[in-house]
Amino acid sequence: QVQLVESGGGLVQAGGSLRLSCVASGSISSGWFHTMGWYRQAPGKQRELVAQITAGDVTNYADSVKGRFTISGDNAKNTVYLRMNSLKLEDTAVYYCKAERYSMNYWGQGTQVIVSS
């Protein structure tokens, strides 16, 4: 009933920037989710939280991305963004959008981000 679609991934040189987008659709209404956020998974590593934002615009970031990444969203449109600046090689991963409502999680298919030297 809920579909999340990410976009904006790609290949970028270290020090560059990318902006990811995630739009949720399906049998949902405006402002459906309590929390939306971004996770990432690098080859051979566990999936980890990158950033999240609540319907009240409270944000939380992984220590590794603080000061470089900015999460924002349009809660009414069930949409979330991730602006990534000063990208590093270790940011290379598949980035997944996640949405949550009453402790039920929904996931996107992922978008690849590759940072080159």
C-alpha positions in Angstrom: 0.0 0.0 0.0 3.0 2.3 0.4 5.7 2.9 -2.1 8.9 5.0 -1.6 11.0 6.0 -4.6 14.4 7.5 -4.3 16.3 9.6 -6.9 19.4 11.7 -7.2 22.1 9.2 -6.8 25.1 9.0 -9.1 28.9 9.3 -9.4 30.6 12.3 -7.9 34.2 13.3 -7.1 35.3 13.7 -3.5 34.5 17.1 -2.3 31.4 17.4 -4.5 27.7 17.4 -3.7 24.6 15.5 -4.4 20.9 15.9 -3.5 18.8 12.9 -2.9 15.0 12.9 -3.0 12.4 10.4 -1.8 8.6 10.5 -2.5 6.1 8.3 -0.8 2.8 7.3 -2.5 0.0 4.8 -2.2 -2.9 4.5 0.2 -1.7 7.4 2.4 -2.9 10.9 3.2 -1.1 14.2 3.6 1.4 14.2 6.5 1.1 10.4 6.9 4.4 9.6 8.5 5.7 10.4 11.9 9.4 10.1 10.8 11.2 9.9 7.5 14.9 9.4 7.0 17.9 8.0 5.1 20.0 4.9 5.7 23.0 3.7 3.8 24.7 0.4 3.2 28.2 0.1 1.9 29.6 -3.2 0.5 30.4 -5.7 3.3 28.9 -3.4 6.0 25.6 -3.2 8.0 22.9 -0.7 7.0 23.3 2.4 9.2 21.2 5.5 9.9 22.4 8.6 8.1 19.8 11.2 9.1 16.1 11.4 10.1 13.5 14.0 10.5 10.2 14.0 12.4 6.8 15.5 11.4 7.7 18.3 13.8 11.0 19.0 12.0 13.3 17.5 14.7 16.4 16.2 13.0 19.1 13.6 14.0 22.3 12.8 12.2 25.0 10.2 12.3 28.2 11.6 13.7 30.1 10.8 10.5 27.9 13.2 8.4 27.3 16.1 10.9 28.2 19.4 9.3 28.2 18.0 5.8 24.7 16.6 5.2 21.4 18.3 5.7 18.0 16.5 5.8 14.8 18.4 5.0 11.3 17.5 4.0 7.8 18.4 3.1 5.7 16.4 5.6 2.4 17.4 3.9 3.7 15.9 0.6 5.3 12.8 2.3 8.6 13.8 0.8 12.2 14.0 2.2 15.5 15.2 0.9 19.1 14.8 1.7 21.7 17.4 0.7 25.2 15.9 0.8 28.1 18.3 0.7 31.9 17.7 1.0 31.5 14.1 0.0 34.1 11.6 1.0 35.1 8.2 -0.4 33.6 6.5 2.7 30.2 8.0 1.8 30.0 5.5 -1.1 26.9 3.3 -0.5 23.4 2.5 -1.5 21.2 5.0 0.1 17.7 3.9 1.2 14.7 6.1 2.2 12.7 5.0 5.2 9.3 6.2 6.5 7.7 5.2 9.8 4.2 5.4 11.1 3.1 3.9 14.4 6.4 1.8 14.5 5.8 0.3 11.1 8.6 0.9 8.7 8.5 1.3 4.9 11.6 1.2 2.7 12.5 2.4 -0.8 14.5 0.4 -3.3 17.7 2.4 -2.8 19.8 4.7 -4.9 23.6 4.2 -5.5 26.0 6.9 -4.5 29.7 6.5 -5.6 32.3 8.9 -4.5 35.6 8.8 -6.5 39.0 10.2 -5.8 
